[in-house]
Amino acid sequence: MNSSSSGDSPAPVPDADRPQNSPLIPLSRREIADLKARAQHLNPVLKLGKAGLTPAFVTSLGQALRDHSLLKVKFLDFKDERHELAARLAAEAGCHLVAVIGHVAIFYQPPANPGPKKEST
């Protein structure tokens, strides 16, 4: 067993890696439906395999969410635990778990710095 990480307790995510310091606002049913529709055409960005839910995987998800805001994660292994792992992954990464469909989970993180609004003149 590796002494640098325990299997039961996740490594804390540094504040700099958190997309927002405030708690997430729950998504409405309409927002969830819209996100699921947008995600339908996406390919999985990350794949959870034999290594499982490691701190490096959580960090990768955080970075991918900063880049894409909406993404899919495919469960290659741990398929029986995918619902529990997806919920744990969302909690550790500080993002929304939109849905688990088949062996794919959809995650969403609102953009930290939305672009400037265009004013019509």
N, C-alpha and C positions, 0 to 999 in steps of 0.2 A: 504494500500500500504506500502510496506517495504521501509523504508528510506535508507537502506544500498545499495539498487540497484534500478536503474531506469529501466523501461521496455524497453526504446528505445535505450539507449546507453550501449554498451557492456563494461564490466569491462576490463581494460587493462591487457594484459598478461605480467607478469614480464619478464624482459630480460633473466633471468635464465631459464625460461620455453620455450623460443623461440628456435626452433631447430637450426636456423642460424640467424645471425644479418643482413646478406646481403639479398637483394631481391631475390626471386626465379627466376630462369631462366625458361622461358616458355618451355613447353614440345613440341616436334615435333609431327607430326601426327603419325609417326612410333612408337615413345615412348608411346604415348597414346594407340595405338593399342596393343603394347606389354604388357602394364600394364593392360589393360582390359582383355587380354587373361590370364595373370597370376592371376587376381582377380576372374576369372570365377569359380574357384574351392574353393574359400574361403567362409567361413561362416561369417555373420556379427559379428563384435567384440562388437559393441555398438548399443544400440537401443534408439532412440529418442522418448520419450513418452509424457505423459501429462504435465510434468514439463517444457518441451520445451527446448530452447537453453539457458541453464544457464551457469554461469562462471565455475561451477563444471564440467559440461559436456564438455566444451571446454578444461579444464585442463585434463580431462580423455582422450579426443581425442589426445591431445599432448603427453601424456604418452604412449598411445597405439601406436602412430606413432613412438615414439623413440624405442619401443620394436619390432614393426613389419614392419615399413616403408610403407607397402601397406595394406590397410584394407577397410572393408565395414562397413557402418552405415545404419541400417534399420530404416525407418520412420514408427513407429507404429501409431502415431498421426501426425497432421499437414501435411497430405498427399497432400493437395491442394497447400501448400506452400513449398513443398520439394525442388524445384529448387532454390528458393530464399534463403531458410534456408541453403541449402548445400553450396551455394556460400558464404554466410555470415560466415558459420562455417569454411570454408577453409581460408577465409581472417583473421578471428580471431585467428585461430590455426597456421597460417603461413605455410600452406601446399597447395598442388595442389588438385583441384577437377578434377579428371580424367573423371568421367561421372556420370550421374544419370540415372539409368535403373530401370524402374518400381518404387518401393518404396525403392530402395537401392541406396546409393551414394558410390562411390569409391574415396578414398583419398590416396594421396601419398606424402611422405616426403623423399627426398634423405637422405641417412644415413649421419649423421654429421661426424662420424669418420669411413670411410670405412676401412675394414681390410687391413693389409699389403699385397701388391702384392707378389705373389710367383714368384720367379725368377727361370727360368729353366737353369740348368747348365749341 
